[in-house]
Structure formats: structure tokens, C-alpha cells
Amino acid sequence: MKLNFCLSISLVFFAFQLKAQQKMPQNFAYVKEFIPTISLDMRYFGSHNFTGRPVHGYEKPVAILTKRAALALQQVEKHLNKQGLALKIFDAYRPQRAVDHFKAWSLVINDTIAKREFYPQLDKKNLFKLGFIASKSGHSRGSTVDLTLIDLTNKKELDMGAPFDFFGDISHHNYSNLTTKQKENRKILREAMAKFGFKAYDKEWWHYTLKDEPYRKTYFDFIVK
């Protein structure tokens, strides 16, 4: 009995080590390798996100994507630079353990330290049901990216009508109660991303996935580092 228990503990520990030691696949790359000047604000590495704390799986504030997605994003950046604009990334590849962290966080109903900024009008217990949090994320397939536009000269973010990761109708692409400028800024981003093969997610103006993503059914869990 004792031997079986020890063996079970050893197997669990080995599985944990194996999971933690997963390496970045060869078809993935750091976005900075393709776009050295791109701006990064990797929110889940730090505490400025809807959980209010650093998220599991992010050990460095770097952006990783499949090489195919990074090359397409490189074309988007070049296209926008000609208009005096550039991209800023909030999140790219997301380990499955980070998605699991979000799910676990959503079940701790009293942990609402970031509610005022990210979901002021919603009850936290409904975030999963409403689709703002899921057990699987396209980010974990490596070809999805969260981003915004910035002015190429002063690096200031353009007004999109709602901040990144704000949970509410105002973040939807079809939300109509925006200023003309806010609608225009969202349109510029959406058209630039679409021009080079990215599709938008209707509920989040910042969320785009490469249409021709190489891993449509594979969810990775290597650490961002």
C-alpha cells in the first residue's frame, strides 16, 4: 500500500516536471525576431490584467507566435508604418496552464481586485458563462494575438473606445455607441489585419487569429520565457 502510494506520488511529480519542461517548438518564434521595433505590453506577465496578479506560465514579458503568424504580423506592421501607425501587443501565445489559471480564478467569486477596471458592470460568476473566459483558447494554438494601434511618433495608443480586456458590449466590434474616431481606429486595425490574413473575434476588438494557422487542433503548454 505504501509502495503504491509512493509510486503514485512519483508519477505525479514526474508528469509535473515533464509539463514544466516543455520547450518551444521549432515552428514558433519570438515576435521581436521578426519585428524588432514592435511595442509590447505583456499584461499577463504582470498584475495589470483582469485577475489583478501575474498569470501562470509567463516568466518573461515577451511575445511568442508561430512563425507563420509572426511573418504575417510583420507585413501588417510594415503596412501600418506607412500610415504613421504601429502595433502594440498585449498577448500572443498563451500556455494552457494560463488558461487553466483563468478558469480557477473565475471560480473564486470573492477575488475581485481588478473588477472596477475590467468588468465593473458584470458579476464575476457569470464571466465563464458569458464567454469571456473559456477552458480552451485559440491563443494556446500559437497564431492568435491581442493588440492595438499606436502612433508611430509618440507611441501613444489610439482611442478604441474601450481598453484591452474590458468585459462588456462596448468591446464588441459591432458596438455602435462609439465616436466617429473610435470607429475609424477600430476599422483601420481590422482592415490591416484582414489584409494579411487575420480574422477578427466579434466580441473583442483587440483579438485576431491567423486564418491559415498551422495548429488548428493543438493546444500548447510550454512556458513563455
SULVEN-V565930 format. One record per residue. OMEGA is omega as a letter, one per 30 degrees, with the letter a starting at -180 (* if undefined). NEAR is the number of other C-alpha atoms within 10 Angstrom. D_LAST is the distance of its C-alpha to the last C-alpha in Angstrom with 1 decimal. Layout:
omega->OMEGA near->NEAR d_last->D_LAST
omega->OMEGA near->NEAR d_last->D_LAST
This chain:
omega->l near->6 d_last->40.3
omega->l near->7 d_last->38.3
omega->l near->8 d_last->37.1
omega->l near->9 d_last->35.9
omega->l near->10 d_last->34.1
omega->l near->11 d_last->32.3
omega->l near->12 d_last->31.4
omega->l near->12 d_last->30.0
omega->a near->12 d_last->27.8
omega->a near->12 d_last->26.6
omega->l near->12 d_last->25.8
omega->a near->12 d_last->23.9
omega->l near->12 d_last->21.9
omega->l near->12 d_last->21.3
omega->l near->12 d_last->20.2
omega->l near->11 d_last->17.7
omega->a near->11 d_last->16.3
omega->l near->10 d_last->16.3
omega->a near->14 d_last->14.5
omega->a near->14 d_last->11.7
omega->l near->12 d_last->11.5
omega->a near->12 d_last->11.4
omega->l near->13 d_last->9.9
omega->l near->17 d_last->9.3
omega->a near->10 d_last->13.0
omega->a near->8 d_last->14.8
omega->l near->11 d_last->16.0
omega->l near->17 d_last->12.7
omega->l near->21 d_last->11.5
omega->a near->20 d_last->9.8
omega->a near->24 d_last->12.7
omega->l near->16 d_last->13.3
omega->a near->13 d_last->14.3
omega->a near->16 d_last->17.1
omega->a near->16 d_last->17.8
omega->a near->10 d_last->17.2
omega->a near->12 d_last->19.2
omega->l near->15 d_last->17.8
omega->l near->19 d_last->17.3
omega->l near->17 d_last->14.4
omega->a near->16 d_last->14.9
omega->a near->21 d_last->12.0
omega->a near->21 d_last->14.3
omega->l near->24 d_last->12.6
omega->a near->21 d_last->10.1
omega->a near->16 d_last->13.5
omega->a near->13 d_last->17.0
omega->l near->16 d_last->18.6
omega->a near->21 d_last->18.7
omega->l near->22 d_last->21.4
omega->a near->19 d_last->20.4
omega->a near->18 d_last->20.5
omega->l near->15 d_last->17.6
omega->a near->16 d_last->13.7
omega->a near->20 d_last->12.9
omega->l near->19 d_last->11.7
omega->l near->21 d_last->8.5
omega->a near->21 d_last->6.6
omega->l near->14 d_last->5.0
omega->a near->13 d_last->4.8
omega->a near->17 d_last->7.7
omega->l near->20 d_last->7.0
omega->l near->23 d_last->9.2
omega->l near->25 d_last->9.2
omega->l near->25 d_last->12.7
omega->a near->25 d_last->15.1
omega->l near->21 d_last->16.7
omega->l near->18 d_last->19.9
omega->l near->27 d_last->18.7
omega->l near->26 d_last->17.1
omega->l near->18 d_last->20.4
omega->l near->18 d_last->22.4
omega->l near->24 d_last->20.5
omega->l near->19 d_last->21.3
omega->l near->18 d_last->24.9
omega->a near->22 d_last->24.8
omega->l near->21 d_last->23.6
omega->l near->14 d_last->26.4
omega->a near->17 d_last->28.9
omega->l near->20 d_last->28.2
omega->l near->14 d_last->28.2
omega->l near->10 d_last->31.8
omega->a near->10 d_last->32.6
omega->a near->11 d_last->31.1
omega->l near->22 d_last->28.1
omega->a near->25 d_last->24.4
omega->l near->25 d_last->21.4
omega->a near->20 d_last->19.0
omega->l near->20 d_last->16.1
omega->l near->24 d_last->15.5
omega->l near->24 d_last->13.4
omega->l near->30 d_last->12.7
omega->a near->28 d_last->11.3
omega->l near->30 d_last->11.5
omega->l near->23 d_last->11.0
omega->l near->23 d_last->14.5
omega->l near->20 d_last->13.9
omega->l near->20 d_last->13.4
omega->l near->22 d_last->16.7
omega->l near->18 d_last->18.2
omega->l near->16 d_last->17.4
omega->a near->19 d_last->19.3
omega->l near->17 d_last->22.1
omega->l near->11 d_last->22.5
omega->a near->16 d_last->22.5
omega->a near->20 d_last->25.1
omega->l near->14 d_last->27.4
omega->a near->11 d_last->27.5
omega->a near->11 d_last->30.2
omega->l near->10 d_last->30.7
omega->a near->13 d_last->27.2
omega->a near->18 d_last->27.8
omega->a near->12 d_last->26.5
omega->a near->16 d_last->25.2
omega->a near->19 d_last->28.1
omega->a near->11 d_last->30.1
omega->a near->16 d_last->27.5
omega->l near->22 d_last->26.1
omega->a near->17 d_last->28.9
omega->a near->14 d_last->32.0
omega->a near->11 d_last->34.5
omega->l near->14 d_last->33.0
omega->a near->11 d_last->33.3
omega->a near->19 d_last->30.0
omega->a near->13 d_last->31.5
omega->a near->14 d_last->32.0
omega->l near->18 d_last->28.6
omega->a near->15 d_last->27.8
omega->a near->10 d_last->31.4
omega->l near->12 d_last->31.2
omega->l near->11 d_last->28.2
omega->l near->14 d_last->25.7
omega->a near->17 d_last->23.6
omega->a near->15 d_last->23.6
omega->l near->13 d_last->22.6
omega->a near->13 d_last->21.1
omega->l near->18 d_last->19.4
omega->l near->21 d_last->19.4
omega->a near->23 d_last->15.9
omega->l near->24 d_last->14.8
omega->l near->25 d_last->16.8
omega->a near->31 d_last->14.6
omega->l near->29 d_last->17.4
omega->a near->27 d_last->17.8
omega->l near->26 d_last->17.0
omega->a near->20 d_last->18.2
omega->l near->22 d_last->19.6
omega->l near->24 d_last->22.7
omega->l near->24 d_last->24.9
omega->l near->19 d_last->25.3
omega->a near->17 d_last->28.1
omega->a near->16 d_last->27.3
omega->a near->9 d_last->29.4
omega->l near->8 d_last->28.5
omega->l near->14 d_last->25.1
omega->l near->13 d_last->26.6
omega->l near->16 d_last->25.8
omega->a near->15 d_last->28.8
omega->a near->17 d_last->30.6
omega->l near->23 d_last->29.7
omega->l near->18 d_last->32.0
omega->l near->19 d_last->29.3
omega->l near->16 d_last->25.8
omega->l near->20 d_last->22.6
omega->l near->20 d_last->22.4
omega->a near->19 d_last->26.1
omega->a near->25 d_last->27.7
omega->a near->18 d_last->31.1
omega->a near->13 d_last->33.5
omega->l near->19 d_last->33.0
omega->a near->20 d_last->29.5
omega->l near->17 d_last->31.3
omega->a near->18 d_last->32.0
omega->l near->14 d_last->35.7
omega->a near->14 d_last->36.1
omega->a near->11 d_last->39.2
omega->l near->10 d_last->39.7
omega->l near->14 d_last->37.7
omega->l near->12 d_last->39.0
omega->a near->9 d_last->39.8
omega->l near->13 d_last->37.1
omega->l near->16 d_last->34.4
omega->a near->18 d_last->35.5
omega->a near->14 d_last->35.5
omega->l near->17 d_last->32.0
omega->a near->19 d_last->30.7
omega->l near->15 d_last->32.9
omega->a near->15 d_last->31.6
omega->a near->23 d_last->28.0
omega->a near->20 d_last->29.1
omega->l near->15 d_last->31.4
omega->l near->17 d_last->28.8
omega->a near->23 d_last->26.3
omega->a near->17 d_last->29.1
omega->a near->14 d_last->30.4
omega->l near->18 d_last->27.4
omega->l near->19 d_last->27.1
omega->l near->25 d_last->25.2
omega->a near->18 d_last->27.0
omega->l near->20 d_last->27.0
omega->a near->13 d_last->26.8
omega->a near->14 d_last->30.1
omega->a near->18 d_last->29.0
omega->a near->22 d_last->26.1
omega->a near->27 d_last->26.8
omega->a near->27 d_last->23.1
omega->a near->24 d_last->22.1
omega->l near->24 d_last->22.4
omega->l near->23 d_last->21.9
omega->a near->23 d_last->22.7
omega->a near->16 d_last->26.1
omega->a near->13 d_last->25.6
omega->a near->18 d_last->22.3
omega->a near->16 d_last->21.8
omega->a near->14 d_last->20.7
omega->a near->12 d_last->23.2
omega->a near->10 d_last->23.3
omega->a near->11 d_last->20.0
omega->a near->17 d_last->17.5
omega->a near->20 d_last->14.1
omega->l near->22 d_last->12.0
omega->a near->21 d_last->8.9
omega->l near->22 d_last->5.9
omega->a near->21 d_last->3.8
omega->* near->14 d_last->0.0
